[in-house]
């Protein structure tokens, strides 16, 4: 089943739910979304050297040692 059909099916189910059950569904979806974010973050943190490179990149941004996307687009 593709993404569009899945969303349509979910919408059909949601239309059948009472307000109380909609709250439960919303809470569950919020939990799944948070879990997805946490899994993605954990995956990044497990990359060897990622944290060090990320901290260096943040420092470069703070110090203005970066080029904006607009400038890069104009240059290339």
PDB file of N, H, CA, C and O in Angstrom:
ATOM      1  N   UNK A   1       0.859  -1.176   0.000  1.00  0.00           N
ATOM      2  CA  UNK A   1       0.000   0.000   0.000  1.00  0.00           C
ATOM      3  C   UNK A   1       0.901   1.233   0.000  1.00  0.00           C
ATOM      4  O   UNK A   1       1.833   1.321   0.799  1.00  0.00           O
ATOM      5  N   UNK A   2       0.625   2.185  -0.895  1.00  0.00           N
ATOM      6  H   UNK A   2      -0.132   2.113  -1.544  1.00  0.00           H
ATOM      7  CA  UNK A   2       1.479   3.372  -0.952  1.00  0.00           C
ATOM      8  C   UNK A   2       1.048   4.410   0.086  1.00  0.00           C
ATOM      9  O   UNK A   2       0.011   4.281   0.737  1.00  0.00           O
ATOM     10  N   UNK A   3       1.864   5.418   0.211  1.00  0.00           N
ATOM     11  H   UNK A   3       2.706   5.523  -0.317  1.00  0.00           H
ATOM     12  CA  UNK A   3       1.677   6.446   1.242  1.00  0.00           C
ATOM     13  C   UNK A   3       0.312   7.133   1.145  1.00  0.00           C
ATOM     14  O   UNK A   3      -0.336   7.362   2.167  1.00  0.00           O
ATOM     15  N   UNK A   4      -0.124   7.459  -0.058  1.00  0.00           N
ATOM     16  H   UNK A   4       0.402   7.273  -0.888  1.00  0.00           H
ATOM     17  CA  UNK A   4      -1.409   8.152  -0.244  1.00  0.00           C
ATOM     18  C   UNK A   4      -2.563   7.265   0.205  1.00  0.00           C
ATOM     19  O   UNK A   4      -3.476   7.724   0.891  1.00  0.00           O
ATOM     20  N   UNK A   5      -2.520   5.999  -0.181  1.00  0.00           N
ATOM     21  H   UNK A   5      -1.778   5.626  -0.738  1.00  0.00           H
ATOM     22  CA  UNK A   5      -3.594   5.080   0.205  1.00  0.00           C
ATOM     23  C   UNK A   5      -3.616   4.851   1.715  1.00  0.00           C
ATOM     24  O   UNK A   5      -4.681   4.727   2.318  1.00  0.00           O
ATOM     25  N   UNK A   6      -2.447   4.797   2.307  1.00  0.00           N
ATOM     26  H   UNK A   6      -1.582   4.898   1.817  1.00  0.00           H
ATOM     27  CA  UNK A   6      -2.377   4.633   3.764  1.00  0.00           C
ATOM     28  C   UNK A   6      -3.015   5.834   4.449  1.00  0.00           C
ATOM     29  O   UNK A   6      -3.793   5.672   5.389  1.00  0.00           O
ATOM     30  N   UNK A   7      -2.691   7.033   3.986  1.00  0.00           N
ATOM     31  H   UNK A   7      -2.059   7.165   3.222  1.00  0.00           H
ATOM     32  CA  UNK A   7      -3.275   8.243   4.571  1.00  0.00           C
ATOM     33  C   UNK A   7      -4.791   8.263   4.396  1.00  0.00           C
ATOM     34  O   UNK A   7      -5.518   8.649   5.311  1.00  0.00           O
ATOM     35  N   UNK A   8      -5.265   7.851   3.233  1.00  0.00           N
ATOM     36  H   UNK A   8      -4.675   7.537   2.490  1.00  0.00           H
ATOM     37  CA  UNK A   8      -6.708   7.805   2.999  1.00  0.00           C
ATOM     38  C   UNK A   8      -7.375   6.827   3.958  1.00  0.00           C
ATOM     39  O   UNK A   8      -8.440   7.115   4.504  1.00  0.00           O
ATOM     40  N   UNK A   9      -6.752   5.681   4.160  1.00  0.00           N
ATOM     41  H   UNK A   9      -5.887   5.448   3.717  1.00  0.00           H
ATOM     42  CA  UNK A   9      -7.299   4.687   5.083  1.00  0.00           C
ATOM     43  C   UNK A   9      -7.339   5.238   6.505  1.00  0.00           C
ATOM     44  O   UNK A   9      -8.316   5.043   7.227  1.00  0.00           O
ATOM     45  N   UNK A  10      -6.283   5.919   6.897  1.00  0.00           N
ATOM     46  H   UNK A  10      -5.489   6.078   6.311  1.00  0.00           H
ATOM     47  CA  UNK A  10      -6.235   6.519   8.235  1.00  0.00           C
ATOM     48  C   UNK A  10      -7.340   7.551   8.391  1.00  0.00           C
ATOM     49  O   UNK A  10      -8.011   7.594   9.423  1.00  0.00           O
ATOM     50  N   UNK A  11      -7.534   8.383   7.373  1.00  0.00           N
ATOM     51  H   UNK A  11      -6.989   8.348   6.536  1.00  0.00           H
ATOM     52  CA  UNK A  11      -8.595   9.395   7.432  1.00  0.00           C
ATOM     53  C   UNK A  11      -9.969   8.745   7.576  1.00  0.00           C
ATOM     54  O   UNK A  11     -10.814   9.245   8.319  1.00  0.00           O
ATOM     55  N   UNK A  12     -10.198   7.641   6.876  1.00  0.00           N
ATOM     56  H   UNK A  12      -9.511   7.235   6.273  1.00  0.00           H
ATOM     57  CA  UNK A  12     -11.468   6.923   7.004  1.00  0.00           C
ATOM     58  C   UNK A  12     -11.665   6.425   8.432  1.00  0.00           C
ATOM     59  O   UNK A  12     -12.758   6.539   8.987  1.00  0.00           O
ATOM     60  N   UNK A  13     -10.622   5.880   9.019  1.00  0.00           N
ATOM     61  H   UNK A  13      -9.734   5.788   8.569  1.00  0.00           H
ATOM     62  CA  UNK A  13     -10.715   5.415  10.403  1.00  0.00           C
ATOM     63  C   UNK A  13     -10.979   6.579  11.353  1.00  0.00           C
ATOM     64  O   UNK A  13     -11.805   6.472  12.259  1.00  0.00           O
ATOM     65  N   UNK A  14     -10.278   7.687  11.143  1.00  0.00           N
ATOM     66  H   UNK A  14      -9.607   7.774  10.407  1.00  0.00           H
ATOM     67  CA  UNK A  14     -10.441   8.846  12.021  1.00  0.00           C
ATOM     68  C   UNK A  14     -11.861   9.383  11.989  1.00  0.00           C
ATOM     69  O   UNK A  14     -12.384   9.813  13.018  1.00  0.00           O
ATOM     70  N   UNK A  15     -12.489   9.364  10.827  1.00  0.00           N
ATOM     71  H   UNK A  15     -12.064   9.015   9.992  1.00  0.00           H
ATOM     72  CA  UNK A  15     -13.864   9.852  10.692  1.00  0.00           C
ATOM     73  C   UNK A  15     -14.838   9.034  11.538  1.00  0.00           C
ATOM     74  O   UNK A  15     -15.906   9.527  11.901  1.00  0.00           O
ATOM     75  N   UNK A  16     -14.484   7.810  11.849  1.00  0.00           N
ATOM     76  H   UNK A  16     -13.616   7.410  11.554  1.00  0.00           H
ATOM     77  CA  UNK A  16     -15.369   6.918  12.596  1.00  0.00           C
ATOM     78  C   UNK A  16     -15.188   7.029  14.110  1.00  0.00           C
ATOM     79  O   UNK A  16     -15.990   6.481  14.866  1.00  0.00           O
ATOM     80  N   UNK A  17     -14.161   7.718  14.553  1.00  0.00           N
ATOM     81  H   UNK A  17     -13.510   8.163  13.939  1.00  0.00           H
ATOM     82  CA  UNK A  17     -13.835   7.749  15.982  1.00  0.00           C
ATOM     83  C   UNK A  17     -14.573   8.846  16.734  1.00  0.00           C
ATOM     84  O   UNK A  17     -14.870   9.913  16.195  1.00  0.00           O
ATOM     85  N   UNK A  18     -14.858   8.550  17.994  1.00  0.00           N
ATOM     86  H   UNK A  18     -14.617   7.684  18.432  1.00  0.00           H
ATOM     87  CA  UNK A  18     -15.433   9.551  18.897  1.00  0.00           C
ATOM     88  C   UNK A  18     -14.340  10.545  19.276  1.00  0.00           C
ATOM     89  O   UNK A  18     -13.158  10.258  19.087  1.00  0.00           O
ATOM     90  N   UNK A  19     -14.716  11.717  19.812  1.00  0.00           N
ATOM     91  H   UNK A  19     -15.676  11.950  19.965  1.00  0.00           H
ATOM     92  CA  UNK A  19     -13.695  12.690  20.237  1.00  0.00           C
ATOM     93  C   UNK A  19     -12.700  12.103  21.242  1.00  0.00           C
ATOM     94  O   UNK A  19     -11.511  12.417  21.202  1.00  0.00           O
ATOM     95  N   UNK A  20     -13.195  11.255  22.136  1.00  0.00           N
ATOM     96  H   UNK A  20     -14.161  11.001  22.169  1.00  0.00           H
ATOM     97  CA  UNK A  20     -12.304  10.655  23.132  1.00  0.00           C
ATOM     98  C   UNK A  20     -11.275   9.745  22.466  1.00  0.00           C
ATOM     99  O   UNK A  20     -10.096   9.762  22.819  1.00  0.00           O
ATOM    100  N   UNK A  21     -11.732   8.954  21.504  1.00  0.00           N
ATOM    101  H   UNK A  21     -12.690   8.940  21.218  1.00  0.00           H
ATOM    102  CA  UNK A  21     -10.815   8.053  20.800  1.00  0.00           C
ATOM    103  C   UNK A  21      -9.865   8.836  19.896  1.00  0.00           C
ATOM    104  O   UNK A  21      -8.731   8.411  19.675  1.00  0.00           O
ATOM    105  N   UNK A  22     -10.322   9.979  19.369  1.00  0.00           N
ATOM    106  H   UNK A  22     -11.243  10.324  19.548  1.00  0.00           H
ATOM    107  CA  UNK A  22      -9.432  10.827  18.573  1.00  0.00           C
ATOM    108  C   UNK A  22      -8.266  11.327  19.419  1.00  0.00           C
ATOM    109  O   UNK A  22      -7.137  11.417  18.938  1.00  0.00           O
ATOM    110  N   UNK A  23      -8.546  11.651  20.686  1.00  0.00           N
ATOM    111  H   UNK A  23      -9.463  11.577  21.077  1.00  0.00           H
ATOM    112  CA  UNK A  23      -7.469  12.076  21.588  1.00  0.00           C
ATOM    113  C   UNK A  23      -6.455  10.954  21.795  1.00  0.00           C
ATOM    114  O   UNK A  23      -5.247  11.190  21.808  1.00  0.00           O
ATOM    115  N   UNK A  24      -6.954   9.742  21.956  1.00  0.00           N
ATOM    116  H   UNK A  24      -7.935   9.550  21.945  1.00  0.00           H
ATOM    117  CA  UNK A  24      -6.062   8.593  22.121  1.00  0.00           C
ATOM    118  C   UNK A  24      -5.210   8.415  20.862  1.00  0.00           C
ATOM    119  O   UNK A  24      -4.004   8.183  20.949  1.00  0.00           O
ATOM    120  N   UNK A  25      -5.843   8.523  19.699  1.00  0.00           N
ATOM    121  H   UNK A  25      -6.823   8.712  19.629  1.00  0.00           H
ATOM    122  CA  UNK A  25      -5.114   8.391  18.433  1.00  0.00           C
ATOM    123  C   UNK A  25      -4.064   9.488  18.297  1.00  0.00           C
ATOM    124  O   UNK A  25      -2.940   9.229  17.867  1.00  0.00           O
ATOM    125  N   UNK A  26      -4.431  10.713  18.664  1.00  0.00           N
ATOM    126  H   UNK A  26      -5.344  10.924  19.013  1.00  0.00           H
ATOM    127  CA  UNK A  26      -3.485  11.834  18.582  1.00  0.00           C
ATOM    128  C   UNK A  26      -2.297  11.601  19.504  1.00  0.00           C
ATOM    129  O   UNK A  26      -1.154  11.854  19.122  1.00  0.00           O
ATOM    130  N   UNK A  27      -2.560  11.121  20.715  1.00  0.00           N
ATOM    131  H   UNK A  27      -3.488  10.916  21.025  1.00  0.00           H
ATOM    132  CA  UNK A  27      -1.476  10.829  21.653  1.00  0.00           C
ATOM    133  C   UNK A  27      -0.551   9.744  21.101  1.00  0.00           C
ATOM    134  O   UNK A  27       0.671   9.840  21.215  1.00  0.00           O
ATOM    135  N   UNK A  28      -1.144   8.721  20.508  1.00  0.00           N
ATOM    136  H   UNK A  28      -2.137   8.644  20.416  1.00  0.00           H
ATOM    137  CA  UNK A  28      -0.343   7.631  19.958  1.00  0.00           C
ATOM    138  C   UNK A  28       0.506   8.115  18.788  1.00  0.00           C
ATOM    139  O   UNK A  28       1.674   7.744  18.672  1.00  0.00           O
ATOM    140  N   UNK A  29      -0.075   8.938  17.924  1.00  0.00           N
ATOM    141  H   UNK A  29      -1.024   9.239  18.019  1.00  0.00           H
ATOM    142  CA  UNK A  29       0.686   9.482  16.796  1.00  0.00           C
ATOM    143  C   UNK A  29       1.821  10.380  17.281  1.00  0.00           C
ATOM    144  O   UNK A  29       2.911  10.369  16.710  1.00  0.00           O
ATOM    145  N   UNK A  30       1.567  11.154  18.329  1.00  0.00           N
ATOM    146  H   UNK A  30       0.682  11.163  18.793  1.00  0.00           H
ATOM    147  CA  UNK A  30       2.624  11.995  18.901  1.00  0.00           C
ATOM    148  C   UNK A  30       3.757  11.120  19.439  1.00  0.00           C
ATOM    149  O   UNK A  30       4.934  11.434  19.260  1.00  0.00           O
ATOM    150  N   UNK A  31       3.390  10.027  20.095  1.00  0.00           N
ATOM    151  H   UNK A  31       2.434   9.773  20.241  1.00  0.00           H
ATOM    152  CA  UNK A  31       4.393   9.085  20.603  1.00  0.00           C
ATOM    153  C   UNK A  31       5.230   8.516  19.453  1.00  0.00           C
ATOM    154  O   UNK A  31       6.457   8.461  19.540  1.00  0.00           O
ATOM    155  N   UNK A  32       4.561   8.093  18.376  1.00  0.00           N
ATOM    156  H   UNK A  32       3.564   8.137  18.305  1.00  0.00           H
ATOM    157  CA  UNK A  32       5.282   7.530  17.230  1.00  0.00           C
ATOM    158  C   UNK A  32       6.210   8.558  16.590  1.00  0.00           C
ATOM    159  O   UNK A  32       7.334   8.229  16.210  1.00  0.00           O
ATOM    160  N   UNK A  33       5.746   9.799  16.469  1.00  0.00           N
ATOM    161  H   UNK A  33       4.833  10.066  16.777  1.00  0.00           H
ATOM    162  CA  UNK A  33       6.570  10.855  15.871  1.00  0.00           C
ATOM    163  C   UNK A  33       7.804  11.115  16.729  1.00  0.00           C
ATOM    164  O   UNK A  33       8.910  11.255  16.207  1.00  0.00           O
ATOM    165  N   UNK A  34       7.614  11.179  18.041  1.00  0.00           N
ATOM    166  H   UNK A  34       6.715  11.065  18.465  1.00  0.00           H
ATOM    167  CA  UNK A  34       8.745  11.402  18.944  1.00  0.00           C
ATOM    168  C   UNK A  34       9.721  10.234  18.862  1.00  0.00           C
ATOM    169  O   UNK A  34      10.936  10.428  18.874  1.00  0.00           O
ATOM    170  N   UNK A  35       9.193   9.043  18.782  1.00  0.00           N
ATOM    171  H   UNK A  35       8.205   8.885  18.773  1.00  0.00           H
ATOM    172  CA  UNK A  35      10.029   7.846  18.689  1.00  0.00           C
ATOM    173  C   UNK A  35      10.858   7.873  17.408  1.00  0.00           C
ATOM    174  O   UNK A  35      12.036   7.514  17.407  1.00  0.00           O
ATOM    175  N   UNK A  36      10.222   8.305  16.317  1.00  0.00           N
ATOM    176  H   UNK A  36       9.266   8.596  16.318  1.00  0.00           H
ATOM    177  CA  UNK A  36      10.916   8.411  15.025  1.00  0.00           C
ATOM    178  C   UNK A  36      12.087   9.385  15.134  1.00  0.00           C
ATOM    179  O   UNK A  36      13.185   9.105  14.653  1.00  0.00           O
ATOM    180  N   UNK A  37      11.841  10.537  15.773  1.00  0.00           N
ATOM    181  H   UNK A  37      10.949  10.764  16.164  1.00  0.00           H
ATOM    182  CA  UNK A  37      12.899  11.536  15.958  1.00  0.00           C
ATOM    183  C   UNK A  37      14.025  10.976  16.811  1.00  0.00           C
ATOM    184  O   UNK A  37      15.202  11.156  16.499  1.00  0.00           O
ATOM    185  N   UNK A  38      13.655  10.294  17.893  1.00  0.00           N
ATOM    186  H   UNK A  38      12.699  10.147  18.146  1.00  0.00           H
ATOM    187  CA  UNK A  38      14.668   9.726  18.783  1.00  0.00           C
ATOM    188  C   UNK A  38      15.507   8.669  18.070  1.00  0.00           C
ATOM    189  O   UNK A  38      16.723   8.609  18.249  1.00  0.00           O
ATOM    190  N   UNK A  39      14.855   7.843  17.266  1.00  0.00           N
ATOM    191  H   UNK A  39      13.867   7.892  17.120  1.00  0.00           H
ATOM    192  CA  UNK A  39      15.588   6.808  16.526  1.00  0.00           C
ATOM    193  C   UNK A  39      16.570   7.438  15.545  1.00  0.00           C
ATOM    194  O   UNK A  39      17.704   6.981  15.408  1.00  0.00           O
ATOM    195  N   UNK A  40      16.120   8.498  14.861  1.00  0.00           N
ATOM    196  H   UNK A  40      15.199   8.869  14.972  1.00  0.00           H
ATOM    197  CA  UNK A  40      16.995   9.176  13.896  1.00  0.00           C
ATOM    198  C   UNK A  40      18.181   9.818  14.607  1.00  0.00           C
ATOM    199  O   UNK A  40      19.312   9.749  14.125  1.00  0.00           O
ATOM    200  N   UNK A  41      17.920  10.444  15.751  1.00  0.00           N
ATOM    201  H   UNK A  41      17.002  10.500  16.142  1.00  0.00           H
ATOM    202  CA  UNK A  41      18.995  11.070  16.525  1.00  0.00           C
ATOM    203  C   UNK A  41      19.986  10.018  17.005  1.00  0.00           C
ATOM    204  O   UNK A  41      21.199  10.213  16.922  1.00  0.00           O
ATOM    205  N   UNK A  42      19.467   8.908  17.504  1.00  0.00           N
ATOM    206  H   UNK A  42      18.482   8.750  17.571  1.00  0.00           H
ATOM    207  CA  UNK A  42      20.344   7.839  17.986  1.00  0.00           C
ATOM    208  C   UNK A  42      21.204   7.286  16.851  1.00  0.00           C
ATOM    209  O   UNK A  42      22.380   6.977  17.045  1.00  0.00           O
ATOM    210  N   UNK A  43      20.609   7.166  15.674  1.00  0.00           N
ATOM    211  H   UNK A  43      19.654   7.418  15.517  1.00  0.00           H
ATOM    212  CA  UNK A  43      21.365   6.671  14.521  1.00  0.00           C
ATOM    213  C   UNK A  43      22.518   7.609  14.185  1.00  0.00           C
ATOM    214  O   UNK A  43      23.627   7.156  13.901  1.00  0.00           O
ATOM    215  N   UNK A  44      22.258   8.918  14.216  1.00  0.00           N
ATOM    216  H   UNK A  44      21.357   9.286  14.447  1.00  0.00           H
ATOM    217  CA  UNK A  44      23.328   9.886  13.950  1.00  0.00           C
ATOM    218  C   UNK A  44      24.416   9.815  15.017  1.00  0.00           C
ATOM    219  O   UNK A  44      25.606   9.833  14.702  1.00  0.00           O
ATOM    220  N   UNK A  45      24.003   9.734  16.268  1.00  0.00           N
ATOM    221  H   UNK A  45      23.036   9.720  16.523  1.00  0.00           H
ATOM    222  CA  UNK A  45      24.977   9.710  17.358  1.00  0.00           C
ATOM    223  C   UNK A  45      25.837   8.450  17.344  1.00  0.00           C
ATOM    224  O   UNK A  45      26.927   8.435  17.917  1.00  0.00           O
ATOM    225  N   UNK A  46      25.359   7.406  16.701  1.00  0.00           N
ATOM    226  H   UNK A  46      24.473   7.418  16.235  1.00  0.00           H
ATOM    227  CA  UNK A  46      26.131   6.162  16.613  1.00  0.00           C
ATOM    228  C   UNK A  46      27.164   6.180  15.492  1.00  0.00           C
ATOM    229  O   UNK A  46      27.978   5.262  15.390  1.00  0.00           O
ATOM    230  N   UNK A  47      27.144   7.210  14.653  1.00  0.00           N
ATOM    231  H   UNK A  47      26.483   7.956  14.736  1.00  0.00           H
ATOM    232  CA  UNK A  47      28.146   7.327  13.594  1.00  0.00           C
ATOM    233  C   UNK A  47      29.461   7.758  14.245  1.00  0.00           C
ATOM    234  O   UNK A  47      29.503   8.788  14.918  1.00  0.00           O
ATOM    235  N   UNK A  48      30.532   6.987  14.056  1.00  0.00           N
ATOM    236  H   UNK A  48      30.497   6.150  13.510  1.00  0.00           H
ATOM    237  CA  UNK A  48      31.808   7.341  14.686  1.00  0.00           C
ATOM    238  C   UNK A  48      32.256   8.755  14.299  1.00  0.00           C
ATOM    239  O   UNK A  48      32.330   9.095  13.118  1.00  0.00           O
ATOM    240  N   UNK A  49      32.550   9.566  15.312  1.00  0.00           N
ATOM    241  H   UNK A  49      32.490   9.290  16.271  1.00  0.00           H
ATOM    242  CA  UNK A  49      33.049  10.920  15.095  1.00  0.00           C
ATOM    243  C   UNK A  49      31.979  11.962  14.810  1.00  0.00           C
ATOM    244  O   UNK A  49      32.297  13.142  14.659  1.00  0.00           O
ATOM    245  N   UNK A  50      30.711  11.547  14.731  1.00  0.00           N
ATOM    246  H   UNK A  50      30.454  10.589  14.853  1.00  0.00           H
ATOM    247  CA  UNK A  50      29.652  12.499  14.379  1.00  0.00           C
ATOM    248  C   UNK A  50      29.549  13.641  15.383  1.00  0.00           C
ATOM    249  O   UNK A  50      29.473  14.807  14.994  1.00  0.00           O
ATOM    250  N   UNK A  51      29.546  13.311  16.672  1.00  0.00           N
ATOM    251  H   UNK A  51      29.608  12.364  16.988  1.00  0.00           H
ATOM    252  CA  UNK A  51      29.366  14.357  17.686  1.00  0.00           C
ATOM    253  C   UNK A  51      30.458  15.418  17.600  1.00  0.00           C
ATOM    254  O   UNK A  51      30.175  16.610  17.716  1.00  0.00           O
ATOM    255  N   UNK A  52      31.689  14.998  17.399  1.00  0.00           N
ATOM    256  H   UNK A  52      31.920  14.030  17.305  1.00  0.00           H
ATOM    257  CA  UNK A  52      32.792  15.948  17.321  1.00  0.00           C
ATOM    258  C   UNK A  52      32.634  16.861  16.103  1.00  0.00           C
ATOM    259  O   UNK A  52      32.809  18.076  16.200  1.00  0.00           O
ATOM    260  N   UNK A  53      32.306  16.266  14.970  1.00  0.00           N
ATOM    261  H   UNK A  53      32.164  15.279  14.892  1.00  0.00           H
ATOM    262  CA  UNK A  53      32.134  17.049  13.744  1.00  0.00           C
ATOM    263  C   UNK A  53      30.945  17.995  13.884  1.00  0.00           C
ATOM    264  O   UNK A  53      31.006  19.140  13.436  1.00  0.00           O
ATOM    265  N   UNK A  54      29.874  17.526  14.499  1.00  0.00           N
ATOM    266  H   UNK A  54      29.825  16.596  14.864  1.00  0.00           H
ATOM    267  CA  UNK A  54      28.683  18.354  14.688  1.00  0.00           C
ATOM    268  C   UNK A  54      28.987  19.541  15.597  1.00  0.00           C
ATOM    269  O   UNK A  54      28.573  20.665  15.311  1.00  0.00           O
ATOM    270  N   UNK A  55      29.707  19.296  16.687  1.00  0.00           N
ATOM    271  H   UNK A  55      30.043  18.383  16.919  1.00  0.00           H
ATOM    272  CA  UNK A  55      30.071  20.387  17.601  1.00  0.00           C
ATOM    273  C   UNK A  55      30.960  21.408  16.895  1.00  0.00           C
ATOM    274  O   UNK A  55      30.807  22.613  17.094  1.00  0.00           O
ATOM    275  N   UNK A  56      31.884  20.926  16.077  1.00  0.00           N
ATOM    276  H   UNK A  56      32.008  19.947  15.916  1.00  0.00           H
ATOM    277  CA  UNK A  56      32.752  21.834  15.324  1.00  0.00           C
ATOM    278  C   UNK A  56      31.924  22.670  14.347  1.00  0.00           C
ATOM    279  O   UNK A  56      32.165  23.867  14.194  1.00  0.00           O
ATOM    280  N   UNK A  57      30.966  22.049  13.699  1.00  0.00           N
ATOM    281  H   UNK A  57      30.770  21.076  13.824  1.00  0.00           H
ATOM    282  CA  UNK A  57      30.103  22.770  12.755  1.00  0.00           C
ATOM    283  C   UNK A  57      29.288  23.842  13.477  1.00  0.00           C
ATOM    284  O   UNK A  57      29.139  24.953  12.969  1.00  0.00           O
ATOM    285  N   UNK A  58      28.760  23.516  14.655  1.00  0.00           N
ATOM    286  H   UNK A  58      28.881  22.613  15.067  1.00  0.00           H
ATOM    287  CA  UNK A  58      27.999  24.513  15.427  1.00  0.00           C
ATOM    288  C   UNK A  58      28.888  25.688  15.815  1.00  0.00           C
ATOM    289  O   UNK A  58      28.464  26.843  15.768  1.00  0.00           O
ATOM    290  N   UNK A  59      30.123  25.384  16.196  1.00  0.00           N
ATOM    291  H   UNK A  59      30.468  24.447  16.234  1.00  0.00           H
ATOM    292  CA  UNK A  59      31.068  26.441  16.566  1.00  0.00           C
ATOM    293  C   UNK A  59      31.361  27.328  15.359  1.00  0.00           C
ATOM    294  O   UNK A  59      31.417  28.551  15.490  1.00  0.00           O
ATOM    295  N   UNK A  60      31.548  26.728  14.195  1.00  0.00           N
ATOM    296  H   UNK A  60      31.503  25.735  14.089  1.00  0.00           H
ATOM    297  CA  UNK A  60      31.788  27.499  12.974  1.00  0.00           C
ATOM    298  C   UNK A  60      30.619  28.427  12.661  1.00  0.00           C
ATOM    299  O   UNK A  60      30.822  29.562  12.231  1.00  0.00           O
ATOM    300  N   UNK A  61      29.417  27.956  12.872  1.00  0.00           N
ATOM    301  H   UNK A  61      29.251  27.034  13.222  1.00  0.00           H
ATOM    302  CA  UNK A  61      28.232  28.793  12.643  1.00  0.00           C
ATOM    303  C   UNK A  61      28.237  29.968  13.612  1.00  0.00           C
ATOM    304  O   UNK A  61      28.016  31.110  13.208  1.00  0.00           O
ATOM    305  N   UNK A  62      28.486  29.692  14.884  1.00  0.00           N
ATOM    306  H   UNK A  62      28.665  28.765  15.212  1.00  0.00           H
ATOM    307  CA  UNK A  62      28.519  30.753  15.901  1.00  0.00           C
ATOM    308  C   UNK A  62      29.577  31.806  15.574  1.00  0.00           C
ATOM    309  O   UNK A  62      29.375  32.994  15.824  1.00  0.00           O
ATOM    310  N   UNK A  63      30.695  31.368  15.019  1.00  0.00           N
ATOM    311  H   UNK A  63      30.858  30.403  14.816  1.00  0.00           H
ATOM    312  CA  UNK A  63      31.799  32.278  14.709  1.00  0.00           C
ATOM    313  C   UNK A  63      31.675  32.902  13.319  1.00  0.00           C
ATOM    314  O   UNK A  63      32.552  33.656  12.897  1.00  0.00           O
ATOM    315  N   UNK A  64      30.603  32.594  12.618  1.00  0.00           N
ATOM    316  H   UNK A  64      29.891  31.982  12.961  1.00  0.00           H
ATOM    317  CA  UNK A  64      30.391  33.170  11.291  1.00  0.00           C
ATOM    318  C   UNK A  64      31.299  32.606  10.219  1.00  0.00           C
ATOM    319  O   UNK A  64      31.507  33.242   9.186  1.00  0.00           O
ATOM    320  N   UNK A  65      31.836  31.440  10.443  1.00  0.00           N
ATOM    321  H   UNK A  65      31.668  30.923  11.282  1.00  0.00           H
ATOM    322  CA  UNK A  65      32.762  30.816   9.485  1.00  0.00           C
ATOM    323  C   UNK A  65      32.020  29.917   8.489  1.00  0.00           C
ATOM    324  O   UNK A  65      32.476  28.822   8.163  1.00  0.00           O
ATOM    325  N   UNK A  66      30.894  30.392   8.026  1.00  0.00           N
ATOM    326  H   UNK A  66      30.524  31.282   8.291  1.00  0.00           H
ATOM    327  CA  UNK A  66      30.100  29.613   7.075  1.00  0.00           C
ATOM    328  C   UNK A  66      29.668  30.498   5.914  1.00  0.00           C
ATOM    329  O   UNK A  66      29.704  31.725   6.008  1.00  0.00           O
ATOM    330  N   UNK A  67      29.267  29.875   4.841  1.00  0.00           N
ATOM    331  H   UNK A  67      29.237  28.878   4.766  1.00  0.00           H
ATOM    332  CA  UNK A  67      28.762  30.593   3.669  1.00  0.00           C
ATOM    333  C   UNK A  67      27.280  30.261   3.546  1.00  0.00           C
ATOM    334  O   UNK A  67      26.887  29.098   3.627  1.00  0.00           O
ATOM    335  N   UNK A  68      26.466  31.286   3.351  1.00  0.00           N
ATOM    336  H   UNK A  68      26.786  32.231   3.284  1.00  0.00           H
ATOM    337  CA  UNK A  68      25.028  31.051   3.242  1.00  0.00           C
ATOM    338  C   UNK A  68      24.701  30.296   1.957  1.00  0.00           C
ATOM    339  O   UNK A  68      25.459  30.329   0.988  1.00  0.00           O
ATOM    340  N   UNK A  69      23.580  29.629   1.971  1.00  0.00           N
ATOM    341  H   UNK A  69      22.965  29.602   2.759  1.00  0.00           H
ATOM    342  CA  UNK A  69      23.131  28.888   0.799  1.00  0.00           C
ATOM    343  C   UNK A  69      22.918  29.839  -0.370  1.00  0.00           C
ATOM    344  O   UNK A  69      23.235  29.502  -1.511  1.00  0.00           O
ATOM    345  N   UNK A  70      22.381  31.027  -0.095  1.00  0.00           N
ATOM    346  H   UNK A  70      22.123  31.301   0.832  1.00  0.00           H
ATOM    347  CA  UNK A  70      22.162  32.011  -1.163  1.00  0.00           C
ATOM    348  C   UNK A  70      23.470  32.380  -1.857  1.00  0.00           C
ATOM    349  O   UNK A  70      23.521  32.462  -3.084  1.00  0.00           O
ATOM    350  N   UNK A  71      24.524  32.600  -1.075  1.00  0.00           N
ATOM    351  H   UNK A  71      24.482  32.533  -0.078  1.00  0.00           H
ATOM    352  CA  UNK A  71      25.819  32.932  -1.675  1.00  0.00           C
ATOM    353  C   UNK A  71      26.356  31.771  -2.499  1.00  0.00           C
ATOM    354  O   UNK A  71      26.928  31.976  -3.570  1.00  0.00           O
ATOM    355  N   UNK A  72      26.175  30.564  -2.007  1.00  0.00           N
ATOM    356  H   UNK A  72      25.711  30.397  -1.137  1.00  0.00           H
ATOM    357  CA  UNK A  72      26.626  29.396  -2.758  1.00  0.00           C
ATOM    358  C   UNK A  72      25.865  29.264  -4.073  1.00  0.00           C
ATOM    359  O   UNK A  72      26.451  28.950  -5.109  1.00  0.00           O
ATOM    360  N   UNK A  73      24.559  29.505  -4.024  1.00  0.00           N
ATOM    361  H   UNK A  73      24.083  29.760  -3.183  1.00  0.00           H
ATOM    362  CA  UNK A  73      23.752  29.416  -5.247  1.00  0.00           C
ATOM    363  C   UNK A  73      24.215  30.435  -6.274  1.00  0.00           C
ATOM    364  O   UNK A  73      24.318  30.124  -7.461  1.00  0.00           O
ATOM    365  N   UNK A  74      24.494  31.657  -5.820  1.00  0.00           N
ATOM    366  H   UNK A  74      24.410  31.909  -4.856  1.00  0.00           H
ATOM    367  CA  UNK A  74      24.948  32.701  -6.738  1.00  0.00           C
ATOM    368  C   UNK A  74      26.314  32.365  -7.325  1.00  0.00           C
ATOM    369  O   UNK A  74      26.586  32.643  -8.493  1.00  0.00           O
ATOM    370  N   UNK A  75      27.173  31.762  -6.498  1.00  0.00           N
ATOM    371  H   UNK A  75      26.952  31.536  -5.549  1.00  0.00           H
ATOM    372  CA  UNK A  75      28.532  31.456  -6.930  1.00  0.00           C
ATOM    373  C   UNK A  75      28.557  30.308  -7.939  1.00  0.00           C
ATOM    374  O   UNK A  75      29.359  30.312  -8.873  1.00  0.00           O
ATOM    375  N   UNK A  76      27.693  29.346  -7.748  1.00  0.00           N
ATOM    376  H   UNK A  76      27.042  29.342  -6.989  1.00  0.00           H
ATOM    377  CA  UNK A  76      27.709  28.162  -8.609  1.00  0.00           C
ATOM    378  C   UNK A  76      26.443  28.093  -9.417  1.00  0.00           C
ATOM    379  O   UNK A  76      26.265  27.165 -10.206  1.00  0.00           O
TER     380      UNK A  76
END
